[in-house]
């Protein structure tokens, strides 16, 4: 392809992927300036939003800050609540006589002792019988107490505790649309019929029903599972990952609270069932509840029964929405002048809320590495390598939750532990971690979506034990570690009592926003 300067971007598709990408690129590339990149987004009013998961990870805070949306505005506009992590119920063992077990994957990094990792000392029993997350962070106690992750006068997007958000997918898309338009993005309503390719196989124009042919220097496909550009027009193969991640269906119900003052869960509650798991997401005005499952291990009718039984009487009379989930990713999400972002690029189930994170990662790279000079090939190669590493890392991390389960109540769980369903890269790491814990050297790329502490929370939450007996001399600080675990326990109890109730905190933010710190010296006047 000729290297012509790229001054125009056409985004096909709205929703979270399209509008978040549009808003981020508009801010980074100066869409509202005369010398900036012109951005147009076309979406169909006939296509709805998938809305599976409605959760994020902490990266969303940096993205919103960079777009220029203040935190209270974001939370009100997206109908958001705080999310401090994920509570995994019944993932290790099936419930017995109604008795349930759980572990947490909190978003706060584990406490360290003078920079020293406490995980080996937890493995050696220095924390007594406490779970790993409970031993190394305050956040499990705060979540269990129904408290928020920050104070009303904490700085925006900031807190000593890690956090993200739950949100209403439809409201978030509208918020991002208005933010993008304010930053200079042109909005078209219309239906895309396809694309016309030039002699090199690049997109020459997008063909629409209402606006004829639309042209740009770069085309971003945010058309969801239909993949109008990257799949239909460009013919980029879809790599099926359902041999690793089995869930390929979802059934969802929106549930109103019984009382307006009902508590709002401070974490996603993920409960394992016979052939998959339910998400339970608390928003200020409702719960979003759904069951993701494998239709090779259960039927659609049975899945809906499981979901309604989980919800209980509150599900009576409510409609359930069925969804098909193609599990996999595009082999090359950027080909010539076409980039896939969001569901058109791939989908790896909502277990760790990686969907929006992968949209963010794509938008970040597009914004920072944007080839305005026209050198598409070099940037595309870098982008494809990076996103390939991200998808591989997400695949491994999600599989980790399944392959360590001890459940045998359904073939779904048994099949998930079969060696042939576990990626070799994860098997290699699990083999190393039998005699030592995860280490930063095990990862070592900026494109790893999850860090050592994320793996520790899941690995040790699922009951995996690293046997350190061959190298005990490397861990001589047992007494100091015991004192640190005791200090964390005391601090957790104090924090759980002192932090604001989650619902009360949300009500204050929605009414008045966050309190701005007084100007320097104001108190003395």
Secondary structure, DSSP 8 states (H G I E B T S, - for coil): -------EEEEE--HHHHHHHHHHHHHHHTTTSTTS-EEEEEE-TT------S-B--THHHHHHHHHT--HHHHHHHHT-EEE-EEEEESSSS--BTTB--EEEEESS---EETTEESHHHHHTTTTTT--HHHHH-SHHHHHHTTB-SS-TTS-TT--SS--EEE--HHHHHHHHHHHHHHTT-EEEE--EEEEEE-TTSSEEEEEETTTEEE--SEEEE--GGG-IIIIIIT---EEE-TTT----EEEEEEE--SSTT----SSEEEEEETTEEEEEEE-SS-EEEEEEE-TTTS-HHHHHHHHHHHHGGGGTT---EEEE---EEES-SEETTEEE-GGGTEE--STT-HHHHHHHHHHHHHHHH--TTS-HHHHHHHHHHHHHHHHHHHHHHHHHHHHT----SSHHHHHHTSGGGS-HHHHHHHHHTTTS---GGGT--TT-SS-HHHHHHHHHHTT-----GGGGGG---HHHHHHHHHHHHHHHHHHHHHS-BHHHHHHHHHHH-------TTGGG-
